[in-house]
Amino acid sequence: PPADGAPGDLDPTFGNAGRLSLGEYGPVWSLEVDDDGGGFLAGGDYYCYWGDCSASSFAQPFSNAGVPDLEYTHADLSDLLILDAVRQPDGKLVGVGREVPGPSLTVFRLMPDGTRDPTFGADGVVRYTSNDSSHVATSVILEPDGRIVVAGARDGALLLLRLLGDGTRDPDFGNDGVVIRTEGVYVYDLQLARAPDGGYRVTTQTDTLMVGRCRIVALTADGAPDLSFGAG
């Protein structure tokens, strides 16, 4: 029989009885909701069979009613596993992840219609790699002035990258736009946030005697360790 909804019940006005499912595309790694209740999902998956690896990725806008925009088709990023994304005020989408196969940390930017932004990097993509190491980006935020800050890992060590609006590295951050910390991290647990003073906080996880421990690493706006936070 009819019954009044209670706090926490699924919202029947959204999607299919309160759910929006894109099951055929793989896991969702990123969700952003606009002020009007719409937003976008981004994510993907990768597969390896006898050493042959491939990836699938997607970015999907949806309305405040939970209806996907079926006319939106993002650029071919079949070699990329998207692990986080954020939308700029002008509607462009900035995403990060890793190439599959390949060792590169990857940042891309798409136009509002889903095509690659030719003003960013090389045909809309920036790749970072060094010393034949394995790189991955898992979190991205935007600065108020349009700079892009990315957190990830290089062979299990914490890595941060800051880019200018055109995709070039920011020389005022770390070593030519890159900060690499020696402590080990669990790659997929990295999350990045901007502090009120313009610095950064990165959540990571350590493993001490087979026990996982939560940790927050604090950096200043120029990428140096923030010695006023925690223990060093």
PEHU-V295045 format. One record per helix or strand. SS is the DSSP state (hx for helix, st for strand). FROM is the first residue (numbers start at 1). TO is the last residue. If there is no record, write none. Layout:
SS | FROM | TO
SS | FROM | TO
This chain:
hx | 23 | 25
st | 28 | 33
st | 39 | 49
st | 52 | 62
st | 68 | 68
st | 80 | 87
st | 93 | 99
st | 105 | 110
st | 116 | 116
st | 122 | 122
st | 125 | 128
st | 135 | 142
st | 148 | 154
st | 157 | 163
st | 169 | 169
st | 175 | 175
st | 178 | 184
hx | 187 | 189
st | 191 | 194
st | 200 | 208
st | 211 | 219
st | 225 | 225
